[in-house]
Amino acid sequence: MKNRIRVLRAEREMTQEQLAELVGVTRNTIISIEKDKYCPSLKLGYRIARIFGVGIDDVFTYEEDKDGPSTDDG
Amino acid sequence: MKRLTYLTCTLIVACMVAAMVGWSMAAGNFLIPVIAIPLGIIVILACRAQVDIVIADEREKRIRSKAALRTLEVVVIAGAIAAIILYSYVVSVPLAPIITGKLFLNDDGTQSMTIAEYKPGSVPGPQTLVRSTTIRNLNAMNESEAMTYCTYVREGFLENENRGLAGMTIGCILVILLATFGAFYLYYDRKY
């Protein structure tokens, strides 16, 4: 799962701390999501998209693994 | 209140409650735990209400659940191996100490007996001897000799029995752990 959170944040001059506070998670979670190490829940995904005022598709892009659909929950 | 402050407060309260409960048990005052434990919980909840930052979010919860599951897997496997190894000391003949008793006919016509304990799984001999005792007159043994006779075999196997007890304890803890996990699994399976 790829995401554009870092880009969207930079466009709005928003820090990771501010975004974390707005969506109600820790800064570590935002860092992990930005690094594609953690796949957020649908609920958190929607919350992030709503903060940026865009659709969830504009924030997250699903990419299938080479071996097929990913089964790991992050 | 910051996360670290909250965790420090929780730790201090937990230590104080544990100390009070321990002291009250030793003193035979059973009223203190009834007051101290709910009071401790109230203080911790009050501290938690003062925390102005996110303590645990969905990532934290997922990490905790995965860590808990991995811990359970590792503990159950390692514990099962340890329990079997420890319990085998009780049921396995090669792991048990070798205890022999030899009767001797004394010059005065009385019988004496030498009891010897050898290392587990060894061939009885001077090099493998752990300890030995002799009852000089088997038919007129004194109190001390009688006690030695009674406790010798028991003491020889005591170390193995202790290991077996530890193995059984670990086994019981694992069963309780798995039963608790199973109960929660069924609960959440119905819930979601």
Boltz contact constraints between the chains, C-beta under 6 A:
constraints:
  - contact:
      token1: [A, 25]
      token2: [B, 54]
      max_distance: 6.0
  - contact:
      token1: [A, 25]
      token2: [B, 57]
      max_distance: 6.0
  - contact:
      token1: [A, 26]
      token2: [B, 54]
      max_distance: 6.0
  - contact:
      token1: [A, 26]
      token2: [B, 57]
      max_distance: 6.0
  - contact:
      token1: [A, 29]
      token2: [B, 57]
      max_distance: 6.0
  - contact:
      token1: [A, 29]
      token2: [B, 59]
      max_distance: 6.0
  - contact:
      token1: [A, 38]
      token2: [B, 59]
      max_distance: 6.0
  - contact:
      token1: [A, 41]
      token2: [B, 58]
      max_distance: 6.0
